[in-house]
Amino acid sequence: MSTPPLRLFFAIPCCPQLVDEIIDWRARTPIDGKPVAPENLHLTLAFLGSQPRGQLETLETLAASLHGTRFTLHLDRLARWKNGLLHLAPSKLPAALLELEQGLRERLLATGFQLESRPFKPHLTLARHCPRLPAAETPTFDWPATEFALFASENTAKGSRYHALGRWPLRPSTPA
């Protein structure tokens, strides 16, 4: 009997304090659509899709070889894509975020993983199947990114749930 594959992605998990702030704002804002579970809030760095469990060690070694730097992501744009995905995004991308995503992408491709070809658009999904942008003032949140993780997505009766299979710290930034 074979072991089923895992649906995997690398992401920056949302820190608990920020999760509370975002969920509080979302609860006060009339948003149509299906809200993302608080424990699932994250920023995807690389989506790997369905992968054999035997690839976990390779992915963990690859992640451990990255030496990204901590940064703060200033979420200051509320937007909705045509597919109904309501999200928060930064108007400016920190260089450390772009370096982390690019380093991860390069290592994954060099190791033989297939990745999506669409451009990197960092965002935090608030709700799916949202028919319109809410008539609300755009909030601003500062997200201290201190680690990244390898997540597995599991479908349950209550919807998708993400759980971290491994976490790797980002280095403190050095003063200029």
C-alpha positions as CSV (number, residue, x, y, z in Angstrom):
1,M,0.0,0.0,0.0
2,S,1.5,3.3,-1.0
3,T,1.6,6.4,1.2
4,P,-0.5,9.3,-0.2
5,P,1.4,12.3,-1.3
6,L,1.4,15.6,0.6
7,R,0.2,19.0,-0.8
8,L,3.0,21.3,0.2
9,F,4.1,24.9,0.1
10,F,6.7,27.2,1.7
11,A,5.3,30.3,3.5
12,I,5.8,32.9,6.1
13,P,3.4,32.1,8.9
14,C,1.4,35.0,10.4
15,C,2.5,35.7,14.0
16,P,-0.2,35.2,16.6
17,Q,-0.5,38.9,17.6
18,L,-1.0,39.9,14.0
19,V,-3.5,37.1,13.5
20,D,-5.6,38.6,16.4
21,E,-5.4,42.1,14.9
22,I,-6.4,41.0,11.4
23,I,-9.3,38.8,12.7
24,D,-10.5,41.6,14.9
25,W,-10.5,44.0,11.9
26,R,-12.2,41.4,9.7
27,A,-14.9,40.8,12.3
28,R,-15.8,44.5,12.3
29,T,-15.8,44.7,8.5
30,P,-18.7,43.5,6.4
31,I,-17.0,41.0,4.1
32,D,-18.9,38.6,1.8
33,G,-17.2,35.4,1.0
34,K,-15.7,32.5,2.9
35,P,-13.2,33.8,5.5
36,V,-9.8,32.1,5.8
37,A,-9.4,30.3,9.1
38,P,-7.2,32.3,11.5
39,E,-4.7,29.5,11.9
40,N,-4.3,29.4,8.0
41,L,-3.1,33.0,7.6
42,H,0.2,33.1,5.8
43,L,2.2,34.5,2.9
44,T,3.1,31.9,0.3
45,L,6.7,31.9,-0.9
46,A,6.5,28.8,-3.2
47,F,3.7,26.4,-3.9
48,L,4.9,22.8,-4.5
49,G,1.6,21.0,-5.0
50,S,1.4,17.3,-4.5
51,Q,4.7,15.8,-3.5
52,P,5.8,12.3,-2.4
53,R,6.5,12.1,1.3
54,G,10.0,10.9,0.4
55,Q,10.8,14.5,-0.7
56,L,10.4,15.9,2.8
57,E,14.1,15.4,3.8
58,T,15.3,17.1,0.6
59,L,12.9,20.0,1.2
60,E,14.0,20.3,4.8
61,T,17.7,20.3,3.8
62,L,17.1,22.9,1.1
63,A,15.2,25.2,3.6
64,A,18.0,24.9,6.2
65,S,20.5,26.1,3.6
66,L,18.7,29.4,3.2
67,H,19.9,32.3,5.3
68,G,17.2,34.9,4.9
69,T,17.0,38.1,6.9
70,R,14.2,39.3,9.1
71,F,12.0,42.0,7.7
72,T,8.7,43.8,8.4
73,L,6.0,43.6,5.8
74,H,3.7,46.7,5.8
75,L,0.3,45.5,4.6
76,D,-1.4,48.6,3.4
77,R,-3.5,47.6,0.4
78,L,-6.8,45.8,0.5
79,A,-7.6,44.2,-2.9
80,R,-9.7,41.6,-4.6
81,W,-8.7,39.5,-7.6
82,K,-11.1,38.5,-10.4
83,N,-11.3,35.0,-8.9
84,G,-12.9,36.4,-5.7
85,L,-9.8,36.3,-3.5
86,L,-9.9,39.2,-1.0
87,H,-6.4,39.9,0.3
88,L,-4.0,42.3,2.0
89,A,-0.8,43.2,0.2
90,P,2.1,45.6,0.7
91,S,2.5,48.6,-1.6
92,K,6.3,48.2,-1.2
93,L,8.2,44.9,-1.1
94,P,11.1,44.6,1.3
95,A,14.3,43.5,-0.4
96,A,14.7,40.7,2.2
97,L,11.4,39.2,1.2
98,L,12.4,39.2,-2.5
99,E,15.8,37.7,-1.7
100,L,14.2,34.9,0.4
101,E,11.6,34.1,-2.3
102,Q,14.2,34.2,-5.1
103,G,16.7,32.1,-3.1
104,L,14.0,29.5,-2.4
105,R,12.9,29.4,-6.0
106,E,16.4,29.0,-7.3
107,R,17.1,26.1,-4.9
108,L,13.8,24.4,-5.6
109,L,14.3,24.6,-9.4
110,A,18.0,23.4,-9.1
111,T,16.8,20.4,-7.1
112,G,14.2,19.5,-9.8
113,F,11.0,20.8,-8.3
114,Q,8.4,22.1,-10.8
115,L,7.1,25.6,-9.8
116,E,4.4,27.8,-11.1
117,S,5.6,30.3,-13.7
118,R,3.4,33.2,-12.6
119,P,5.1,36.2,-11.0
120,F,5.4,36.4,-7.2
121,K,2.6,38.6,-5.8
122,P,3.0,38.5,-2.0
123,H,-0.3,38.7,-0.2
124,L,-2.3,37.5,2.8
125,T,-5.6,36.0,1.9
126,L,-8.5,37.2,4.0
127,A,-11.5,35.5,2.2
128,R,-12.3,33.4,-0.8
129,H,-15.3,33.6,-3.1
130,C,-15.7,37.3,-2.3
131,P,-18.0,38.9,-4.9
132,R,-16.8,42.5,-4.3
133,L,-14.3,44.6,-2.4
134,P,-15.8,45.7,0.9
135,A,-16.7,49.3,1.4
136,A,-14.2,49.7,4.2
137,E,-11.2,51.8,5.0
138,T,-8.0,50.0,4.1
139,P,-6.3,48.8,7.3
140,T,-2.6,48.8,7.8
141,F,-0.7,46.1,9.6
142,D,3.0,45.6,10.2
143,W,4.0,42.0,10.0
144,P,7.4,41.1,11.5
145,A,8.6,38.2,9.5
146,T,11.0,36.1,11.7
147,E,10.7,32.7,10.2
148,F,9.5,30.7,7.2
149,A,8.0,27.2,7.2
150,L,7.1,24.2,5.0
151,F,3.4,23.6,5.3
152,A,1.2,20.7,4.3
153,S,-2.4,21.4,3.3
154,E,-5.0,18.9,4.5
155,N,-8.6,18.8,3.4
156,T,-11.0,18.3,6.2
157,A,-14.8,18.4,6.6
158,K,-14.3,22.0,7.9
159,G,-12.2,23.0,4.9
160,S,-8.4,23.1,4.3
161,R,-6.1,23.2,7.3
162,Y,-2.4,24.0,7.1
163,H,0.1,22.6,9.5
164,A,3.9,23.3,9.6
165,L,6.2,20.4,9.0
166,G,9.3,22.4,9.6
167,R,10.2,26.0,10.6
168,W,13.4,27.9,9.9
169,P,14.4,31.2,11.5
170,L,15.3,34.3,9.6
171,R,18.5,36.1,10.7
172,P,18.3,39.4,12.5
173,S,19.2,42.2,10.1
174,T,22.5,43.9,10.5
175,P,22.7,47.6,10.9
176,A,23.8,49.4,7.7
